[in-house]
Amino acid sequence: MTQTRKFLFVLGSSRPDGNSEILARRAAEQLPSDVEQRWLNLADHPLADFEDLRHDSDFVRPSGDSARLLLDATVEATDIVIVSPLYWFSVSATTKRYLDYWSGWLRIPSVDFKATMAGRTLWGVTALAGSEPVVAEPLVGTLRNSAAYLGMRFGGVLLGNGSKPGDVLKDEHALTEAKTFFAQEPQVARFPYES
């Protein structure tokens, strides 16, 4: 019996209905009807600055509402989609904070985060304000390397172009790519230095 796919869309923009979210929703429209979708906006579930407690001995499930909700949603998902605009060549600050929390979740014995995430799929959707996709490589690398570290598969990053609200709807190439983005076969994530 195959597991029902559960997509978690993590929205990391500082404005609602931004170009990255518009593009992600276009791609999500193509998912089969039996695929569960959950959309969480990090602006609605703010996380405190991440505190590195790697060398402390007691790790417990987070007690804050936002941290607990995001942890539970993350481990329940088969597919996690990071939806973040390209800010200074990488993910937004709220998205980075969410990913930083993964470091803490790795150390909660009752969660076994690394083993839980292994085999699941990480995707990305971003809009950039230029026409050179190479400038998004740091963002792509952040997601690919995060997936590699956890033994996840990586579905790649759907790139769109847009600065002003709604601009991405003029990017015909991105809209065409969105139609088949989630249908592509994800690859086992590897670090760039691995053969």
Secondary structure as UniProt FT lines:
FT   STRAND          6..11
FT   TURN            16..17
FT   HELIX           19..28
FT   TURN            29..30
FT   TURN            33..34
FT   STRAND          36..41
FT   TURN            42..44
FT   TURN            54..55
FT   HELIX           65..76
FT   STRAND          79..83
FT   TURN            88..89
FT   HELIX           93..105
FT   TURN            106..107
FT   TURN            109..111
FT   HELIX           113..117
FT   TURN            118..119
FT   STRAND          121..128
FT   HELIX           133..136
FT   HELIX           137..150
FT   STRAND          153..161
FT   TURN            165..166
FT   HELIX           167..170
FT   HELIX           172..178
FT   TURN            179..180
FT   HELIX           181..183
FT   STRAND          187..188
FT   TURN            192..193
//
